[in-house]
């Protein structure tokens, strides 16, 4: 038992150390868990958040200053969500097709077409803000889009085709190599004088 406890503790420390790298991994799990809960308990389970509740959440998130902290918040949140899903159902859904738990309220809807819960979008926005404080380059979203600077686009399939923008392809690729679980995604670009985007490749 002693060795098992040591292994658990070491694994936990490794998780904490690499939490920032796993931000989108934890966020992807969060989206899946929320959709599973929606299937089990109805749409209101995940949608009955008041504006006051949402404002409080955003205020608390702004106090988080590192990606490591933000990632661990999501990981803890996921643990609480997981507790409300019967283990047999979670095992069945997590090893099967996503439509097994999404089709009830999102009939014949592709994964990337299922809207993010507002919490998901807010967490991505906060992650970008934190990232931009310490990074040598900036990441932009639709909220802070700059016609002059946003020349490369990274569209995240798993998060309702969420768009992130970069000034150069090199910055985009650096970002892709910083986090795990950003694929599948598509990369597009445009000239500074154009408004039309051209898909470059998919990953």
C-alpha positions as CSV (number, residue, x, y, z in Angstrom):
1,X,0.0,0.0,0.0
2,X,2.9,2.4,0.8
3,X,4.2,2.1,-2.7
4,X,0.7,2.7,-4.1
5,X,0.3,5.8,-2.1
6,X,3.7,7.1,-3.2
7,X,2.8,6.4,-6.8
8,X,-0.5,8.3,-6.4
9,X,1.3,11.2,-4.8
10,X,4.0,11.4,-7.4
11,X,1.5,11.2,-10.2
12,X,-0.5,14.0,-8.7
13,X,2.6,16.2,-8.4
14,X,3.4,15.5,-12.1
15,X,-0.2,16.5,-13.0
16,X,0.2,19.8,-11.1
17,X,3.5,20.5,-12.7
18,X,2.1,20.0,-16.2
19,X,-1.4,21.4,-15.7
20,X,-0.8,24.5,-17.9
21,X,0.2,22.2,-20.8
22,X,-3.0,20.2,-20.3
23,X,-5.4,23.2,-20.2
24,X,-7.3,22.2,-23.4
25,X,-7.3,18.6,-22.3
26,X,-9.1,19.4,-19.1
27,X,-11.4,21.8,-21.0
28,X,-12.3,19.1,-23.5
29,X,-13.2,16.7,-20.7
30,X,-15.2,19.5,-19.1
31,X,-17.3,19.9,-22.3
32,X,-17.9,16.2,-22.5
33,X,-18.9,15.9,-18.9
34,X,-21.4,18.8,-19.2
35,X,-23.0,17.2,-22.2
36,X,-23.2,13.9,-20.4
37,X,-25.0,15.6,-17.5
38,X,-27.3,17.3,-20.0
39,X,-28.3,13.9,-21.3
40,X,-28.9,12.5,-17.8
41,X,-30.7,15.4,-16.1
42,X,-32.0,17.6,-18.9
43,X,-31.0,20.8,-20.7
44,X,-31.7,23.0,-17.6
45,X,-29.0,21.2,-15.7
46,X,-26.3,23.0,-17.6
47,X,-28.3,26.0,-18.8
48,X,-30.0,27.4,-15.7
49,X,-27.2,29.8,-14.9
50,X,-28.4,33.3,-14.0
51,X,-26.6,36.4,-15.2
52,X,-25.6,37.1,-11.6
53,X,-24.0,33.6,-11.3
54,X,-22.1,34.1,-14.5
55,X,-20.9,37.5,-13.4
56,X,-19.6,36.0,-10.2
57,X,-17.8,33.3,-12.0
58,X,-16.1,35.7,-14.4
59,X,-15.0,37.9,-11.5
60,X,-13.4,35.0,-9.7
61,X,-11.7,33.8,-12.9
62,X,-10.1,37.2,-13.4
63,X,-8.3,36.7,-10.1
64,X,-6.5,33.6,-11.4
65,X,-3.1,34.7,-12.8
66,X,-1.5,31.5,-14.1
67,X,-2.5,28.9,-16.6
68,X,-1.4,26.3,-14.1
69,X,-4.0,27.6,-11.6
70,X,-6.7,27.9,-14.2
71,X,-6.1,24.4,-15.4
72,X,-6.3,23.0,-11.9
73,X,-9.6,24.8,-11.4
74,X,-11.0,23.0,-14.4
75,X,-9.6,19.7,-13.3
76,X,-11.3,20.1,-9.9
77,X,-14.5,21.2,-11.5
78,X,-14.4,18.1,-13.7
79,X,-14.0,15.9,-10.6
80,X,-17.2,17.4,-9.2
81,X,-19.1,16.9,-12.5
82,X,-17.9,13.3,-12.8
83,X,-19.3,12.5,-9.3
84,X,-22.8,13.1,-10.7
85,X,-22.5,10.6,-13.6
86,X,-23.0,6.9,-12.8
87,X,-19.7,5.1,-13.4
88,X,-21.2,2.6,-15.8
89,X,-22.7,5.3,-18.0
90,X,-19.5,7.3,-18.0
91,X,-17.5,4.2,-19.0
92,X,-19.9,3.4,-21.8
93,X,-20.0,7.0,-23.1
94,X,-16.3,7.7,-22.8
95,X,-15.4,4.7,-24.8
96,X,-18.2,5.0,-27.4
97,X,-19.3,7.6,-29.9
98,X,-20.1,11.1,-28.7
99,X,-23.6,10.9,-30.3
100,X,-24.5,8.3,-27.7
101,X,-24.8,11.1,-25.1
102,X,-25.3,14.2,-27.4
103,X,-28.0,13.0,-29.8
104,X,-30.8,13.4,-27.2
105,X,-30.6,17.2,-27.3
106,X,-28.3,17.7,-30.3
107,X,-29.8,15.3,-32.9
108,X,-27.5,14.6,-35.8
109,X,-25.2,17.4,-34.9
110,X,-21.5,17.2,-35.5
111,X,-19.3,17.6,-32.5
112,X,-17.9,20.9,-33.7
113,X,-21.4,22.3,-34.3
114,X,-22.5,21.8,-30.6
115,X,-22.3,25.2,-29.0
116,X,-19.9,25.7,-26.1
117,X,-21.4,26.4,-22.8
118,X,-20.6,30.0,-21.9
119,X,-18.3,28.8,-19.2
120,X,-16.1,27.1,-21.8
121,X,-15.8,30.3,-23.9
122,X,-15.1,32.3,-20.7
123,X,-12.3,29.9,-19.7
124,X,-10.7,30.1,-23.1
125,X,-10.8,33.9,-23.0
126,X,-9.2,34.0,-19.6
127,X,-6.5,31.5,-20.7
128,X,-5.7,33.8,-23.6
129,X,-5.4,36.8,-21.3
130,X,-3.1,35.0,-19.0
131,X,-1.0,33.6,-21.8
132,X,-0.6,37.0,-23.4
133,X,0.9,38.5,-20.2
134,X,4.0,36.3,-20.3
135,X,4.3,35.2,-23.9
136,X,6.6,36.8,-26.5
137,X,3.6,37.0,-28.8
138,X,-0.1,37.7,-28.6
139,X,-3.0,35.4,-29.2
140,X,-6.3,37.0,-30.3
141,X,-9.9,35.9,-30.4
142,X,-13.1,37.3,-32.0
143,X,-13.5,39.4,-28.9
144,X,-10.2,41.2,-29.5
145,X,-9.9,40.8,-33.2
146,X,-7.4,43.2,-35.0
147,X,-7.7,43.5,-38.8
148,X,-4.1,44.6,-39.0
149,X,-2.6,41.9,-36.8
150,X,-4.8,38.8,-37.2
151,X,-3.3,37.3,-40.3
152,X,-3.3,33.6,-39.3
153,X,-6.3,31.7,-37.9
154,X,-6.4,28.5,-35.8
155,X,-9.9,27.0,-35.7
156,X,-10.4,24.5,-32.8
157,X,-12.7,21.7,-33.9
158,X,-13.4,20.4,-30.5
159,X,-14.6,23.7,-29.1
160,X,-17.4,24.6,-31.5
161,X,-14.8,25.6,-34.1
162,X,-13.4,28.3,-31.8
163,X,-11.2,30.8,-33.6
164,X,-7.9,32.0,-32.4
165,X,-5.7,34.5,-34.4
166,X,-2.0,35.1,-34.7
167,X,0.3,37.6,-36.4
168,X,2.5,35.0,-38.0
169,X,2.4,31.3,-38.8
170,X,5.4,30.7,-36.6
171,X,3.5,32.1,-33.6
172,X,0.5,29.9,-34.4
173,X,2.7,26.8,-34.6
174,X,4.5,27.7,-31.3
175,X,1.1,27.9,-29.7
176,X,0.1,24.5,-31.1
177,X,3.3,23.0,-29.6
178,X,2.6,24.6,-26.2
179,X,-0.6,22.7,-25.4
180,X,-1.8,19.2,-25.9
181,X,-5.2,18.3,-27.4
182,X,-5.6,21.2,-29.8
183,X,-6.1,18.8,-32.8
184,X,-8.1,18.4,-34.9
185,X,-7.9,21.9,-36.2
186,X,-7.6,23.9,-39.3
187,X,-5.1,26.7,-40.2
188,X,-6.0,29.5,-42.5
189,X,-4.4,32.8,-43.5
190,X,-5.0,36.0,-45.4
191,X,-3.0,38.9,-46.7
192,X,-3.2,42.1,-44.7
193,X,-5.0,43.9,-47.5
194,X,-7.7,41.1,-47.8
195,X,-10.7,40.2,-45.7
196,X,-11.1,36.7,-47.2
197,X,-9.5,33.8,-45.4
198,X,-7.8,30.9,-47.3
199,X,-7.5,27.5,-45.6
200,X,-3.8,26.4,-45.6
201,X,-4.0,23.0,-44.0
202,X,-5.7,20.8,-41.4
203,X,-4.0,19.0,-38.5
